[in-house]
Amino acid sequence: MKAIARGAFEAGVRVAVAYPGTPSTEILETIGKEYQGIYAEWAPNEKVALEVTIGASMTGARAMASMKHVGVNVAADPLMTLSYVGVSGGVVLVTCDDPELYSSQNEQDNRHYARFAKIPMLEPSDSQEAKELVKLGFDMSESLIPPSWFAASRAFHIQKESSRSMIQ
């Protein structure tokens, strides 16, 4: 999850909002501790997290929302609207899936939501790819109309360093 936070920093994210829930909590915790230039905030629920992210995007800022996989059910209303309204600053929605119910009440495959909303979903296979795909997600979000959706799983709790890009 630290690689996702680093990718957001390298992508120039200005606002990161999340609703806590394993396995996604570590993303915003890392941003808050290590990347002081990013405004980081906990939201009262997943819908509010996505709405704050959308508001930041409307001002031209790159913004990211992160939540547990089942949080997308709560955020579905603004997600579906965002998919056809579009973004000004890039938006990436990070959902952390929980295969085999390690810390969740149910399994959910958010690829179906992405297809329904007509939003591209990026699924990394390791920490390095996670960092790079977050940056790609922001670029795609600004060059296409919809936001990008980034799916991660508990596999990203591994303690492997991803390489750091030079920040100019």
C-alpha positions in Angstrom: 0.0 0.0 0.0 3.0 2.3 0.5 3.7 2.0 -3.2 0.3 3.4 -4.0 0.9 6.3 -1.7 4.3 6.9 -3.4 2.7 6.7 -6.8 0.2 9.3 -5.8 3.0 11.6 -4.6 5.0 11.1 -7.8 1.8 11.8 -9.9 1.4 15.2 -8.2 -1.7 14.4 -6.2 -2.8 17.4 -4.1 -5.8 15.8 -2.3 -6.2 12.3 -0.9 -9.4 11.2 1.0 -10.3 7.9 2.4 -12.6 5.9 4.6 -10.7 3.6 6.8 -11.0 -0.2 6.4 -8.5 -3.0 6.1 -6.7 -3.4 3.7 -6.9 0.2 2.4 -6.2 2.2 5.6 -2.4 2.1 5.1 -2.6 4.2 2.0 -3.9 7.4 3.6 -1.8 6.8 6.8 1.3 6.7 4.6 0.4 9.8 2.7 -0.4 11.7 6.0 3.0 10.7 7.5 5.3 10.8 4.6 4.0 13.3 2.0 3.2 16.6 3.8 2.5 18.4 0.5 -0.7 16.3 0.0 -3.8 17.3 1.8 -5.0 14.1 3.5 -8.4 13.6 5.2 -10.5 10.8 6.7 -14.1 10.9 5.5 -17.2 9.9 7.5 -18.0 7.4 4.8 -17.0 6.3 1.3 -19.5 8.5 -0.5 -18.2 11.6 1.1 -14.6 10.5 0.3 -15.4 10.3 -3.3 -17.4 13.5 -3.3 -14.5 15.5 -1.7 -12.2 13.9 -4.4 -14.6 15.0 -7.1 -14.7 18.5 -5.7 -10.9 18.8 -5.6 -10.8 17.6 -9.2 -13.3 20.3 -10.3 -10.7 22.9 -9.1 -8.1 21.3 -11.3 -6.3 19.4 -8.6 -5.3 15.7 -8.9 -7.2 13.8 -6.3 -7.4 10.3 -5.0 -10.1 8.4 -3.0 -9.3 5.1 -1.4 -11.6 2.6 0.3 -12.2 -1.1 1.0 -13.9 -3.0 -1.8 -17.4 -3.0 -0.3 -17.1 0.8 0.1 -17.8 1.2 -3.5 -21.4 0.2 -2.8 -21.7 3.3 -0.6 -19.9 5.5 -3.1 -21.9 4.2 -6.1 -24.1 7.2 -6.6 -21.3 9.8 -7.1 -19.2 7.2 -9.0 -21.9 6.7 -11.7 -22.4 10.4 -12.1 -18.6 11.1 -12.3 -18.2 8.6 -15.0 -20.2 10.7 -17.5 -19.5 14.2 -16.1 -15.8 13.8 -16.3 -12.9 15.4 -14.4 -10.8 18.6 -14.6 -7.8 17.4 -12.5 -7.1 13.7 -12.6 -9.1 11.3 -10.3 -8.1 7.9 -9.3 -10.4 5.7 -7.1 -8.4 3.0 -5.3 -10.4 0.1 -4.0 -8.7 -2.6 -2.0 -10.2 -6.0 -2.6 -10.1 -8.8 0.0 -10.0 -12.1 -1.8 -11.1 -15.1 0.4 -12.6 -12.8 3.1 -9.4 -12.2 5.1 -10.8 -9.1 6.9 -14.2 -8.5 5.3 -17.8 -9.7 5.6 -18.1 -10.6 1.9 -16.2 -10.9 -1.4 -16.9 -8.5 -4.2 -15.5 -8.2 -7.6 -15.4 -4.4 -8.4 -14.5 -5.1 -12.1 -18.2 -5.4 -12.6 -18.8 -1.9 -11.2 -16.0 -0.6 -13.4 -17.5 -2.1 -16.5 -21.0 -0.8 -15.5 -19.7 2.7 -15.0 -17.5 2.5 -18.2 -14.4 3.4 -16.2 -11.0 1.8 -17.0 -9.7 -0.4 -14.2 -6.0 -0.9 -13.6 -4.9 -4.0 -11.7 -1.3 -4.2 -10.7 0.5 -7.5 -10.1 3.2 -6.2 -7.6 4.3 -3.2 -5.7 6.4 -1.6 -8.4 3.6 -2.0 -10.9 1.2 -0.5 -8.4 3.2 2.7 -8.1 3.5 3.0 -11.9 -0.1 2.3 -12.6 -1.3 5.0 -10.1 0.7 7.5 -12.1 -0.7 6.1 -15.4 -4.2 6.2 -13.9 -4.0 10.0 -13.4 -2.6 10.5 -16.9 -5.5 8.4 -18.3 -8.0 10.2 -16.2 -7.0 13.6 -17.6 -6.7 12.4 -21.3 -9.9 10.4 -21.3 -13.2 11.7 -19.9 -13.8 9.4 -16.9 -11.7 8.9 -13.8 -9.5 5.8 -13.5 -10.2 3.0 -11.1 -7.3 1.3 -9.5 -7.8 -2.1 -7.8 -5.4 -3.5 -5.3 -5.6 -6.5 -3.0 -4.1 -7.6 0.2 -1.1 -8.9 -1.7 0.1 -5.3 -1.4 0.7 -5.6 2.3 4.0 -7.2 1.4 7.1 -5.3 2.6 8.9 -4.8 -0.7 10.3 -1.5 -1.7 9.4 0.0 -5.1 11.9 2.2 -6.8 11.5 5.9 -6.4 11.3 8.2 -9.3 13.0 11.6 -9.4 10.6 14.4 -8.5 11.3 17.7 -10.3 
